[in-house]
Amino acid sequence: MIRGKHFFLVLFLFGGIMPLFSQTKTTTLKARRQKLEKEISYTNKLLGEVSKSKKNTVYELRLINSRINARHRLMDVLSKEVASISENISNTNWTIMDMDKRLGALKKEYVQIAWYLYKNDNNYNRLAFLFSAKDFNQAYQRLRYLDEISAYIRKEADRITLLEAQKKNQLNKLKQDKVEKKKLLDNETTQLSNLEMEQHQKTKLKQKLSGRERNLRARLKQKQRESRQLQAQIRKAIAEAAKRAAAAPSKKSTASNIRLSSSFLANKGQLPWPVKSGVISQTFGIHTHPVLKHVQIKNNGINIATAKGSVAHAVFPGKVVNVVRITNTNIAIILKHGDYFTVYSGLDKVFVKNNQQVSQDEALGVIHTSLQGKTELHFEIWHQKVLQNPAYWIRKR
């Protein structure tokens, strides 16, 4: 009986805790897969909007690159899911084998005891066994012994029934895991096929764009001019904010500035996205131009591709320190959050004005959609005069 107790303890630990851990891991991977599938689906929607114009653009190429990157991440997650389920299947097989072994031992033991009771458990044998005792105490102990044997065999029968039920559950789980594994492997094959088509689409688009080098260089120069204008306005806004704070210092404003700065910093990695839906079409830092050879592009923030009619939202409570019109279709809003500044560029309609206090998630303006179907927000974060990588500040999706 001791061995039986130890077995069920081990069965609880490996049959309870380990599957729970594996299930948590599998659930986490599944959630990541679903997010990536959603991102790819949204990127396909954006590419659909761009394709309506029937004009090939670098923006379209960046979206295709974003989709390919997401596809690679998805395939990596699928591979890990398959490995995780394979591990689950292996553990389940081990559990079933162990259950079979234990069931065999329990049934053999149960048959032996049941046969013994069948042969000896009648009124005459019980009385003979009891009356052959040396004294009353021994007779009482023998009576308890007989009752314990009867109780034990009932427990063994219940234990066999319970173990059979657990084995059935494990077999069902094994069957489900095998079906899920097959689905994932089929999904991997589909994703690989999609990836090959997207790589071909990317190559074909690059070839088309390469034939428009003069146009691309002119467009790049225009974007660089707009970027320099924006950076000049940002630095001017930061300098003016610092000048105002130095000209009229007060304990109240200083304390408020410190609290807001500390609060902004405390939310690093947890800030909401400045759009409700979108994908990062260009990351922070220096990048090689996707078409032009030996040309590098510096991005002071991140670009977020989103759907037509999308609105930019404040990522944190703050004050509007400047609304800048770079071009007729590119308005930028600069918000101050203590010593931190956030910049929202690429708007063609704004809902706020200078010196206005805004709350977190407040609508700032409508993001411009070009004739080519491009709807893209440029987003920057500054700490005083130092650029920050917004990807480290906003929530991961």
ZAMARGU-4260 file (C-alpha; in steps of 0.2 Angstrom, whole numbers, plus 5000, padded with zeros to 4 digits):
<rodrens>
0) 5000/5000/5000 | 5015/5012/5003 | 5021/5009/4986 | 5004/5013/4979 | 5004/5030/4989
5) 5021/5034/4982 | 5016/5030/4965 | 5001/5042/4965 | 5012/5056/4973 | 5024/5054/4958
10) 5009/5053/4946 | 5002/5069/4953 | 5019/5078/4951 | 5023/5072/4934 | 5005/5070/4928
15) 4999/5086/4935 | 5013/5099/4937 | 5023/5094/4921 | 5008/5095/4909 | 5002/5111/4917
20) 5020/5119/4913 | 5019/5112/4896 | 5002/5118/4893 | 5007/5136/4899 | 5022/5135/4887
25) 5010/5129/4872 | 4997/5142/4877 | 5010/5156/4876 | 5017/5151/4859 | 4999/5150/4853
30) 4996/5168/4858 | 5012/5174/4850 | 5007/5164/4834 | 4990/5172/4834 | 4997/5189/4836
35) 5009/5187/4821 | 4995/5180/4810 | 4985/5195/4815 | 5000/5207/4810 | 5002/5198/4794
40) 4984/5199/4790 | 4984/5218/4794 | 4999/5221/4783 | 4990/5212/4769 | 4976/5224/4771
45) 4988/5239/4770 | 4996/5231/4754 | 4979/5230/4747 | 4976/5248/4750 | 4992/5252/4741
50) 4989/5241/4727 | 4973/5250/4722 | 4984/5265/4716 | 4993/5253/4704 | 5009/5263/4708
55) 5025/5254/4714 | 5033/5263/4729 | 5046/5261/4742 | 5033/5261/4755 | 5025/5246/4747
60) 5042/5237/4747 | 5044/5241/4765 | 5027/5234/4769 | 5032/5218/4760 | 5048/5217/4770
65) 5038/5219/4786 | 5027/5205/4781 | 5042/5194/4777 | 5050/5198/4793 | 5033/5194/4802
70) 5032/5178/4792 | 5050/5172/4797 | 5045/5175/4816 | 5029/5166/4813 | 5038/5151/4806
75) 5050/5151/4821 | 5035/5151/4833 | 5027/5137/4823 | 5043/5127/4824 | 5044/5130/4843
80) 5025/5125/4844 | 5028/5109/4835 | 5043/5105/4847 | 5033/5109/4862 | 5018/5097/4856
85) 5031/5084/4852 | 5038/5085/4870 | 5020/5084/4876 | 5017/5069/4866 | 5033/5061/4872
90) 5028/5065/4890 | 5010/5058/4887 | 5017/5042/4880 | 5028/5040/4895 | 5013/5043/4907
95) 5003/5030/4898 | 5016/5017/4898 | 5019/5020/4917 | 5000/5019/4919 | 4999/5002/4910
100) 5013/4995/4921 | 5004/5001/4936 | 4987/4994/4930 | 4995/4978/4927 | 5002/4976/4944
105) 4986/4983/4952 | 4975/4971/4943 | 4986/4956/4947 | 4986/4960/4965 | 4968/4963/4965
110) 4964/4946/4957 | 4975/4937/4970 | 4966/4945/4984 | 4949/4943/4977 | 4953/4924/4974
115) 4959/4922/4992 | 4943/4931/4999 | 4932/4920/4987 | 4940/4904/4994 | 4940/4909/5012
120) 4928/4923/5015 | 4912/4913/5021 | 4904/4912/5038 | 4912/4896/5043 | 4930/4901/5039
125) 4928/4918/5047 | 4921/4910/5063 | 4935/4896/5063 | 4948/4910/5060 | 4941/4920/5075
130) 4938/4906/5087 | 4955/4899/5084 | 4962/4915/5092 | 4972/4912/5109 | 4962/4926/5118
135) 4949/4940/5115 | 4962/4953/5110 | 4969/4942/5096 | 4951/4938/5090 | 4948/4957/5089
140) 4964/4960/5080 | 4959/4946/5067 | 4942/4953/5065 | 4950/4970/5061 | 4962/4961/5049
145) 4948/4954/5039 | 4939/4971/5039 | 4954/4979/5032 | 4957/4966/5019 | 4939/4969/5013
150) 4941/4988/5014 | 4958/4987/5005 | 4951/4977/4990 | 4937/4990/4988 | 4950/5004/4988
155) 4961/4994/4975 | 4945/4992/4964 | 4942/5011/4965 | 4960/5015/4962 | 4960/5004/4946
160) 4944/5013/4940 | 4952/5030/4943 | 4968/5025/4934 | 4958/5018/4920 | 4949/5035/4918
165) 4966/5045/4919 | 4973/5033/4906 | 4958/5037/4895 | 4960/5056/4897 | 4979/5054/4893
170) 4974/5044/4877 | 4962/5058/4872 | 4975/5071/4875 | 4988/5061/4865 | 4975/5060/4850
175) 4972/5079/4851 | 4990/5083/4852 | 4994/5073/4837 | 4980/5081/4827 | 4986/5099/4833
180) 5004/5094/4828 | 4998/5089/4810 | 4989/5106/4808 | 5005/5115/4814 | 5016/5105/4801
185) 5003/5109/4787 | 5003/5127/4793 | 5022/5127/4792 | 5022/5121/4774 | 5009/5134/4769
190) 5019/5148/4777 | 5035/5142/4768 | 5025/5143/4752 | 5019/5160/4756 | 5036/5166/4760
195) 5043/5160/4743 | 5030/5170/4734 | 5033/5185/4745 | 5051/5184/4741 | 5048/5183/4723
200) 5036/5198/4724 | 5049/5208/4733 | 5062/5204/4720 | 5050/5209/4706 | 5046/5225/4714
205) 5064/5230/4717 | 5068/5227/4699 | 5053/5239/4694 | 5059/5252/4707 | 5077/5251/4701
210) 5072/5258/4684 | 5065/5274/4692 | 5082/5278/4701 | 5081/5297/4697 | 5063/5298/4704
215) 5068/5289/4720 | 5083/5300/4723 | 5072/5316/4721 | 5059/5309/4733 | 5073/5304/4745
220) 5080/5322/4745 | 5062/5329/4748 | 5060/5317/4763 | 5077/5322/4770 | 5072/5341/4768
225) 5056/5338/4778 | 5066/5328/4791 | 5078/5342/4793 | 5064/5354/4795 | 5056/5344/4808
230) 5072/5341/4818 | 5075/5360/4818 | 5057/5363/4825 | 5059/5349/4838 | 5076/5357/4844
235) 5068/5374/4844 | 5053/5368/4855 | 5064/5359/4867 | 5076/5375/4869 | 5061/5386/4871
240) 5053/5375/4884 | 5070/5375/4894 | 5071/5394/4892 | 5054/5397/4899 | 5057/5385/4914
245) 5074/5394/4917 | 5066/5412/4916 | 5052/5409/4928 | 5057/5395/4940 | 5045/5390/4954
250) 5045/5376/4966 | 5028/5371/4960 | 5032/5370/4942 | 5049/5361/4945 | 5041/5348/4956
255) 5027/5345/4943 | 5040/5343/4930 | 5050/5331/4940 | 5034/5320/4944 | 5029/5320/4925
260) 5047/5315/4920 | 5048/5301/4933 | 5031/5295/4928 | 5035/5295/4910 | 5051/5285/4913
265) 5042/5273/4925 | 5031/5268/4910 | 5046/5264/4898 | 5041/5248/4889 | 5022/5251/4893
270) 5017/5266/4883 | 5002/5263/4872 | 5005/5264/4853 | 5001/5281/4845 | 4989/5272/4833
275) 4975/5259/4837 | 4981/5247/4824 | 4997/5247/4814 | 5014/5238/4810 | 5031/5246/4811
280) 5036/5249/4793 | 5053/5257/4797 | 5063/5255/4813 | 5074/5267/4823 | 5092/5271/4817
285) 5102/5270/4801 | 5096/5259/4787 | 5102/5254/4769 | 5090/5261/4756 | 5080/5246/4750
290) 5083/5250/4732 | 5096/5263/4729 | 5114/5257/4731 | 5126/5264/4743 | 5113/5275/4751
295) 5109/5275/4769 | 5094/5283/4778 | 5093/5289/4796 | 5077/5287/4805 | 5075/5297/4821
300) 5060/5287/4827 | 5049/5274/4820 | 5037/5274/4806 | 5020/5265/4808 | 5010/5260/4794
305) 4991/5260/4797 | 4974/5261/4788 | 4967/5275/4779 | 4957/5287/4791 | 4967/5282/4806
310) 4970/5294/4820 | 4986/5298/4830 | 4984/5297/4849 | 4994/5304/4863 | 5004/5291/4872
315) 5005/5300/4888 | 4998/5315/4897 | 5007/5331/4892 | 5006/5349/4884 | 5006/5354/4866
320) 5022/5364/4864 | 5021/5366/4845 | 5010/5362/4830 | 5022/5362/4814 | 5016/5362/4796
325) 5031/5355/4787 | 5021/5353/4770 | 5002/5354/4766 | 5001/5336/4769 | 5013/5334/4783
330) 5009/5342/4800 | 5018/5338/4816 | 5013/5339/4834 | 5026/5340/4848 | 5020/5336/4866
335) 5030/5339/4882 | 5030/5327/4896 | 5041/5335/4909 | 5059/5332/4902 | 5052/5321/4889
340) 5045/5325/4872 | 5035/5315/4859 | 5033/5319/4841 | 5019/5314/4829 | 5022/5318/4811
345) 5013/5314/4795 | 4996/5322/4799 | 4985/5332/4787 | 4972/5337/4800 | 4975/5341/4819
350) 4963/5342/4833 | 4974/5351/4846 | 4983/5368/4847 | 4998/5376/4856 | 4999/5376/4875
355) 4984/5364/4876 | 4985/5350/4889 | 4981/5333/4883 | 4977/5317/4891 | 4984/5300/4887
360) 4976/5292/4872 | 4968/5309/4867 | 4965/5310/4848 | 4978/5322/4840 | 4975/5322/4822
365) 4971/5312/4806 | 4986/5303/4798 | 4988/5308/4779 | 4984/5296/4766 | 4994/5299/4750
370) 4988/5296/4732 | 4998/5280/4732 | 4988/5273/4747 | 5002/5276/4760 | 4995/5280/4777
375) 5011/5281/4789 | 5014/5290/4805 | 5032/5295/4810 | 5034/5294/4829 | 5049/5301/4839
380) 5053/5302/4858 | 5066/5314/4865 | 5073/5315/4882 | 5078/5334/4883 | 5090/5335/4867
385) 5094/5316/4867 | 5084/5305/4854 | 5076/5289/4861 | 5072/5273/4852 | 5053/5272/4853
390) 5052/5253/4851 | 5060/5252/4869 | 5046/5263/4876 | 5030/5257/4868 | 5021/5240/4872
395) 5026/5225/4862 | 5012/5218/4852
</rodrens>
